[in-house]
Amino acid sequence: MSVTVTHNPDASRFEAEIDGRLAVCAYRLNDGVLALTHTEVPRAAQGRGVAAALVDAALAWARQQGWRVRPVCSYVAVHMRRHPETHDLLA
């Protein structure tokens, strides 16, 4: 499944609309550390790679900006643990 992720800086989150419902990866930015605080995907869209696409977009943005990442959300922590190429971003 192809997921289109958009960045909504006014709401401090990355978003994807799936079947008319909103999936999000929320964050807080403080002193060059991007804390990824919550990832939520509607139940009907779970298991389709939506959460991974949201987190990957947030991590790519952090990398592009030269920031570190603090995985507050349990999903983000597991995702980063499974992807060693993201470990250099850890705060």
Secondary structure, 3 states (H helix, E strand, C coil): CCCCCEEEHHHCEEEEEECCEEEEEEEEEECCEEEEEEEECCHHHCCCCHHHHHHHHHHHHHHHHCCEEEECCHHHHHHHHHCHHHHHHEC
